[in-house]
Amino acid sequence: MEKTGVVEKIGKYRWWICLLLFANTANNYLDRQMLGILAPDLKIKYNWTDADWAWITNAFQIAYALGLPFFGRLVDKFGTRATYAWATIFWGFAAYGHGLCYWIAKDSTVGSFFGLAPLPENPFFNKFLLTVAAFALCRFFLGLGEAVNFPAAIKAVTEWFPRRERALATGIFNSGANIGAVIAPALVPWLAVNYGWPWAFVVGGSINFVFICFWWPMYRRPEEMKSLDPKELRHILSDDEDAAAGEKIRWIDLLKYRETWAFVVGKAMTDPIWWFFMFWLPMWLNKSFNCDLKTLGLPLIIVYSFVSVGSIGGGFLSSAMLRAGKSVNVARKFAFLVCACCVVPVFFANTIGNIWIAALLIGMAMAAHAGWSANIFTFASDCFPKNALASVVGIGGLAGTLASVFLNAFVGWWLTRHPGEYGIFFIIAASAYLLCLGVIHMLVPNIRLVTLRTARG
């Protein structure tokens, strides 16, 4: 923004909002990553099969799939601030639930408080609370609560950033996912070894309540912030996108647009790859390189350290192209192409035979996914006005998570019949993004903001 040849200084409060979104996204992934890191040890301790682990992870994903459109609608209806806050509290309690499964039956003090005998004397609780069913139930509630994060965060970015800054802001907050995934392999094994695995979930769940202490007083829509710099407010609202903000948008209306289906395809074809590595990478490292709870940490830290760079880099790339005068269509699709090409070498990770080279290849692929993700979310905000955005993100997220459920079930089925044979999944990962980009381009040859035909229109 310029005035009489001098760059006009505007406030930076919107970047504090971005920092809040980054922090809670990091916590979101810290909580969901914990059980995956503990899985190789818990699998031995509780005699889980690969199919059992698939059921536990699918419980999370099914709830996540259900929660995405549900929270997308709630965010559009009741606003970002309240919906995000209450759902964050809910998933904090769900995280606590993992530890309670153990303590209620095992710890005589806690057990006696609830009128239960200690674990060795109570075979029913020994059989149920620490079985697949108990963990699956906890994962279901965790997935349901965590589903709020991306519909709410994308809506918040759209409320607080003009279009030319959204890809970068999305990349920054989305990189929180990777920071959480980096913290998890450093923190969880230490807590598990020194204090017992339930304490990892206590720490993770408690962070949610710390976040609320900052979120609730700091977040409002820009128009409602009396202390906001007027120059920053004008900057935020410079796209003038709210002409239809009061109109009712139905899901069935949104499904009439090719742009919605492009976003759905973009999520359905690529989200399963991310979830595969999120849930199965510790198992693959254990099977391929004999990594246990004490040695998993460093390879996972290497992988997820790459991802943070990819998320911010992918958002920066398309934003830089926009600032250079390129069209939205060229900027987004070029960023998609770069990210898709960077995933291809992951094909070799399963056969390379060196854990550190394999970690680098997987890290590059997951970094590319993070860059892709930053741009696919921004693609949705390029195409849809603010009053429909969270719903579109929820619909696409539902498609991505359901596709992930099917892939996850297939992984469990395949590995049960072909133990340790992960090669087919690395082939799928290497090819999915380029194929997906082709489909997106066919559906939406030119990215533009659609004019919605509403329930009354």
C-alpha positions in Angstrom: 0.0 0.0 0.0 1.5 3.3 -1.1 0.7 6.9 -0.3 2.5 9.8 -2.1 5.3 7.5 -3.1 6.0 6.3 0.5 5.1 2.9 1.8 2.3 3.3 4.3 2.8 1.4 7.5 -0.1 -0.6 8.8 -0.7 -2.6 11.9 0.4 -6.2 12.3 -2.4 -7.5 14.5 -3.5 -10.0 11.8 -0.2 -11.8 12.2 -0.8 -12.3 15.9 -4.0 -14.0 14.8 -2.0 -16.1 12.5 0.3 -17.0 15.3 -2.6 -18.2 17.4 -3.8 -20.4 14.6 -0.3 -21.7 14.2 -0.1 -22.6 17.9 -3.4 -24.5 18.0 -2.6 -26.3 14.8 0.7 -27.4 16.3 -1.2 -28.7 19.3 -3.8 -30.4 17.1 -1.0 -32.5 15.5 0.8 -33.0 18.7 -2.3 -34.7 20.2 -3.1 -36.8 17.1 0.5 -37.9 16.6 1.1 -39.2 20.1 -0.6 -42.6 19.8 1.2 -43.3 16.5 4.6 -42.8 18.2 3.5 -45.0 21.1 1.9 -47.6 18.7 5.0 -49.9 18.1 5.4 -50.4 21.9 1.6 -50.6 22.7 1.2 -53.0 19.8 3.5 -55.5 21.6 2.1 -54.7 25.1 -1.5 -55.2 24.1 -1.1 -57.7 21.3 -2.5 -55.5 18.6 -2.4 -56.7 15.0 -2.0 -54.4 12.0 -5.7 -54.7 11.4 -6.4 -53.7 15.0 -4.2 -50.6 14.5 -6.2 -49.8 11.3 -9.4 -49.9 13.3 -8.1 -47.6 15.9 -6.8 -45.1 13.4 -10.0 -45.3 11.4 -12.1 -44.5 14.4 -10.2 -41.1 14.5 -10.6 -40.6 10.8 -14.3 -41.5 10.7 -15.0 -39.0 13.4 -12.8 -36.4 11.7 -14.7 -37.0 8.5 -18.0 -36.4 10.2 -16.7 -33.4 12.1 -15.4 -31.5 9.2 -18.7 -30.6 7.5 -20.4 -30.3 10.9 -17.9 -27.8 12.2 -17.8 -26.1 8.8 -21.4 -25.4 9.1 -21.1 -24.3 12.7 -18.3 -21.9 12.0 -20.3 -20.3 9.1 -23.4 -20.1 11.4 -22.0 -19.2 14.8 -18.7 -17.7 14.0 -15.1 -18.6 14.3 -14.4 -17.4 17.8 -17.0 -19.4 19.8 -16.9 -22.6 17.6 -13.2 -22.9 17.7 -13.0 -22.3 21.4 -15.6 -24.9 22.5 -14.4 -27.5 20.1 -10.8 -27.0 21.4 -12.0 -27.6 24.9 -13.8 -30.8 23.8 -10.8 -32.3 22.1 -8.7 -31.4 25.2 -10.9 -33.6 27.3 -10.8 -36.3 24.6 -7.0 -36.3 24.9 -7.3 -36.8 28.7 -9.5 -39.8 28.0 -6.6 -41.9 26.7 -4.9 -41.7 30.0 -8.1 -42.3 32.0 -8.5 -45.7 30.2 -5.4 -46.7 32.0 -5.6 -45.0 35.3 -9.2 -45.7 36.3 -8.5 -49.4 36.2 -4.8 -49.6 37.0 -4.2 -47.0 39.7 -5.7 -48.1 43.0 -6.2 -44.4 44.1 -8.0 -43.3 41.0 -9.8 -46.7 40.7 -11.1 -46.5 44.2 -12.4 -43.0 43.6 -14.6 -44.4 40.9 -15.4 -47.6 42.9 -13.3 -49.8 40.8 -10.8 -52.5 41.8 -7.2 -52.2 40.6 -6.5 -53.7 37.2 -5.1 -57.1 38.2 -8.3 -57.8 40.3 -10.8 -56.6 37.7 -10.5 -58.7 34.5 -13.4 -56.9 32.8 -11.7 -53.5 32.8 -8.4 -55.2 32.0 -10.1 -56.7 29.0 -12.0 -53.7 27.8 -10.3 -50.4 28.9 -7.0 -51.3 27.4 -8.2 -53.0 24.2 -8.8 -51.9 20.7 -12.4 -50.8 21.5 -11.3 -48.5 24.3 -8.6 -46.7 22.3 -10.9 -46.5 19.3 -13.5 -44.8 21.4 -11.0 -42.2 22.6 -9.7 -41.7 19.1 -13.2 -41.1 17.9 -13.9 -38.3 20.3 -10.4 -36.8 19.6 -11.0 -36.9 15.9 -14.5 -35.3 16.3 -13.1 -32.4 18.3 -10.0 -31.9 16.2 -12.0 -31.6 13.0 -12.8 -27.9 13.9 -9.2 -26.8 13.3 -9.0 -26.3 9.5 -12.6 -25.1 8.8 -12.1 -22.5 11.6 -8.5 -21.6 10.8 -9.2 -21.1 7.1 -12.2 -19.0 7.9 -10.1 -16.9 10.3 -7.5 -16.3 7.6 -10.2 -15.2 5.2 -11.6 -12.9 7.8 -8.2 -11.4 8.7 -6.2 -11.4 5.5 -6.7 -9.9 2.0 -6.4 -12.5 -0.8 -2.8 -11.6 -1.7 -1.6 -12.6 1.8 -3.8 -15.7 2.4 -1.5 -18.3 0.9 1.4 -17.2 3.0 -0.8 -16.9 6.2 -2.2 -20.3 5.5 1.2 -21.7 4.9 2.4 -20.3 8.2 -0.5 -21.6 10.4 -0.4 -24.9 8.5 3.2 -25.3 9.3 2.1 -25.6 12.9 1.0 -29.1 12.0 4.6 -30.0 11.3 5.9 -28.3 14.4 3.5 -30.3 16.5 4.7 -33.4 14.6 8.3 -32.5 15.4 7.6 -31.9 19.1 5.8 -35.2 19.4 8.7 -37.6 18.8 10.9 -35.5 21.0 8.4 -35.1 23.9 6.3 -38.3 23.8 9.1 -40.9 24.2 10.6 -38.9 27.1 7.3 -38.7 28.9 6.5 -42.4 28.3 9.9 -43.7 29.4 10.1 -41.4 32.5 6.4 -41.1 33.6 4.4 -43.6 31.7 2.6 -43.2 28.3 -0.7 -41.7 29.8 1.2 -38.6 30.8 1.8 -37.7 27.2 -2.0 -37.2 26.7 -2.3 -35.3 29.9 0.3 -32.8 28.7 -1.3 -32.6 25.3 -4.8 -32.1 26.5 -3.7 -29.4 29.0 -2.2 -27.2 26.2 -5.7 -26.8 24.8 -6.8 -24.9 27.9 -3.8 -22.7 27.8 -4.6 -21.8 24.2 -8.2 -20.8 25.2 -6.8 -18.3 27.7 -5.2 -16.4 24.7 -7.8 -17.1 22.0 -10.9 -15.9 23.7 -9.7 -12.4 24.7 -7.7 -11.8 21.4 -10.0 -13.0 18.6 -12.8 -11.0 17.1 -13.7 -10.3 13.5 -11.7 -7.3 12.3 -14.8 -5.1 12.0 -15.5 -5.8 15.7 -12.0 -4.8 17.0 -12.3 -1.3 18.3 -8.5 -1.1 19.0 -7.5 -2.2 15.5 -5.5 0.2 13.4 -7.9 1.7 10.8 -5.2 1.4 8.2 -4.9 -2.3 8.9 -8.7 -2.7 8.8 -8.8 -1.1 5.3 -6.0 -3.4 4.2 -7.8 -6.5 5.5 -11.1 -5.5 3.8 -9.5 -4.3 0.5 -10.8 -7.2 -1.5 -14.5 -6.2 -1.0 -15.8 -9.8 -0.9 -18.7 -9.5 1.4 -21.5 -8.5 -0.9 -23.5 -11.6 -0.1 -22.4 -12.1 3.5 -25.9 -12.3 4.7 -27.2 -14.8 2.2 -27.9 -18.4 3.3 -25.7 -20.9 1.5 -26.8 -24.6 1.4 -24.5 -27.5 0.9 -26.5 -28.6 -2.1 -26.0 -25.2 -3.6 -22.3 -25.5 -3.2 -22.2 -28.9 -4.9 -23.4 -27.3 -8.1 -20.0 -25.7 -8.7 -17.0 -27.3 -10.5 -14.8 -25.3 -8.1 -16.3 -27.3 -5.2 -15.6 -30.6 -6.9 -12.1 -29.5 -7.7 -11.4 -28.8 -4.0 -13.1 -32.2 -3.2 -10.8 -34.0 -5.6 -7.8 -32.1 -4.4 -8.4 -33.3 -0.9 -9.6 -36.8 -1.7 -6.6 -37.7 -3.9 -3.9 -36.3 -1.6 -5.1 -36.3 2.0 -4.8 -40.1 2.2 -1.1 -39.8 1.5 -0.6 -37.5 4.4 -2.6 -39.7 6.7 -0.8 -42.8 5.6 2.6 -41.3 6.7 1.0 -39.8 9.9 -0.3 -43.2 11.1 2.0 -45.8 9.5 5.4 -44.1 9.4 6.4 -45.2 12.9 5.2 -48.8 12.1 7.2 -48.7 8.8 10.3 -47.5 10.6 9.9 -50.2 13.2 9.5 -52.9 10.5 12.1 -51.7 8.1 14.8 -50.5 10.4 13.9 -52.0 13.8 13.2 -48.6 15.4 11.7 -48.7 18.9 10.3 -46.0 21.2 13.8 -44.8 22.1 15.1 -44.6 18.5 12.0 -43.5 16.6 12.5 -39.9 17.6 15.3 -38.6 15.4 14.1 -40.0 12.1 10.6 -38.6 12.7 12.1 -35.2 13.8 14.0 -35.1 10.5 10.9 -35.9 8.5 8.7 -33.3 10.1 11.4 -30.6 10.2 11.3 -30.7 6.4 7.5 -30.3 6.4 7.6 -27.0 8.2 9.7 -25.5 5.4 7.4 -26.9 2.8 4.3 -25.4 4.3 5.6 -21.9 4.5 7.5 -22.3 1.2 4.5 -23.4 -0.7 2.4 -20.5 0.6 5.2 -18.1 -0.1 5.7 -19.3 -3.7 2.2 -18.5 -4.9 2.0 -15.3 -2.8 5.3 -14.1 -4.3 4.0 -14.8 -7.8 0.9 -12.8 -7.1 3.0 -9.9 -5.9 5.0 -10.2 -9.1 1.9 -9.7 -11.1 1.0 -13.2 -12.1 -2.7 -14.2 -12.2 -4.2 -16.3 -9.4 -4.6 -19.2 -11.8 -0.9 -19.2 -12.8 0.4 -18.7 -9.2 -1.7 -21.4 -7.6 -1.2 -24.0 -10.3 2.5 -23.4 -10.6 2.8 -24.0 -6.9 0.7 -27.1 -7.2 3.0 -28.4 -10.0 6.2 -27.7 -8.0 4.8 -29.5 -4.9 3.6 -32.5 -7.0 7.0 -33.0 -8.6 8.7 -32.9 -5.2 6.6 -35.9 -4.0 7.7 -38.2 -6.9 11.1 -39.3 -5.4 9.4 -40.8 -2.4 8.9 -43.9 -4.6 12.5 -44.8 -3.8 12.2 -44.5 0.0 10.9 -48.0 0.6 13.9 -49.6 -1.3 16.8 -47.4 -0.4 18.0 -49.4 2.6 19.4 -46.4 4.4 17.2 -44.9 7.2 18.6 -41.4 6.8 18.2 -41.2 3.1 14.7 -42.7 3.4 13.8 -40.1 6.0 15.0 -37.3 3.7 12.9 -38.6 0.8 9.8 -38.9 3.0 10.5 -35.6 4.6 10.6 -33.9 1.1 7.4 -35.6 0.1 5.6 -34.5 3.3 7.0 -31.0 2.9 5.6 -31.0 -0.6 2.2 -32.1 0.7 2.3 -29.3 3.2 2.9 -26.8 0.5 0.2 -28.4 -1.6 -2.2 -28.2 1.4 -1.5 -24.5 1.9 -2.4 -23.8 -1.7 -5.4 -26.1 -1.9 -7.0 -24.3 1.1 -6.2 -21.0 -0.5 -7.6 -22.2 -3.7 -10.9 -22.6 -1.9 -10.8 -19.0 -0.6 -9.9 -17.9 -4.2 -13.1 -19.4 -5.5 -15.7 -18.9 -2.7 -16.8 -15.9 -0.6 -16.3 -15.8 3.2 -19.8 -16.8 4.1 -19.5 -20.1 2.3 -15.8 -20.9 2.8 -15.9 -23.0 6.0 -18.7 -25.1 4.5 -16.7 -25.8 1.4 -13.6 -26.6 3.4 -15.7 -29.0 5.5 -17.1 -30.7 2.5 -13.6 -31.1 0.9 -12.2 -32.3 4.3 -15.0 -34.9 4.5 -14.0 -36.2 1.1 -10.3 -36.3 2.0 -10.9 -38.0 5.3 -13.3 -40.6 3.9 -10.8 -41.4 1.2 -8.1 -41.7 3.9 -10.4 -44.2 5.8 -10.6 -46.4 2.8 -6.9 -46.3 2.2 -6.2 -46.9 5.9 -8.4 -50.0 5.9 -6.7 -51.2 2.8 -3.3 -50.8 4.4 -4.4 -52.9 7.4 -5.9 -55.6 5.1 -2.9 -55.6 2.8 -0.3 -55.8 5.6 -2.2 -58.6 7.4 -1.9 -60.7 4.2 1.5 -59.3 3.1 3.4 -58.5 6.3 6.0 -55.7 5.8 5.3 -55.1 2.1 4.7 -51.3 2.0 5.9 -50.8 -1.6 2.5 -50.4 -3.2 1.7 -47.4 -0.9 4.9 -45.6 -1.9 3.9 -46.0 -5.6 0.5 -44.5 -4.8 2.1 -41.6 -2.9 4.5 -40.8 -5.7 1.9 -40.6 -8.4 -1.2 -39.1 -6.7 -0.3 -35.4 -6.8 0.5 -35.1 -10.5 -2.7 -37.0 -11.4 -4.7 -34.8 -9.0 -3.3 -31.6 -10.5 -4.5 -32.8 -14.0 -8.0 -33.4 -12.7 -8.1 -30.0 -10.9 -7.0 -28.2 -14.1 -9.7 -30.0 -16.2 -12.4 -29.0 -13.7 -11.2 -25.4 -13.2 -9.2 -24.2 -16.2 -9.3 -20.7 -14.8 -9.5 -19.9 -11.1 -12.0 -17.2 -10.3 -14.3 -16.1 -7.5 -17.7 -17.6 -8.2 -21.0 -15.8 -7.9 -23.2 -18.0 -5.7 -26.8 -18.8 -6.5 -28.2 -18.8 -3.0 -31.3 -20.4 -1.5 -33.2 -17.2 -2.2 -31.5 -16.5 -5.5 
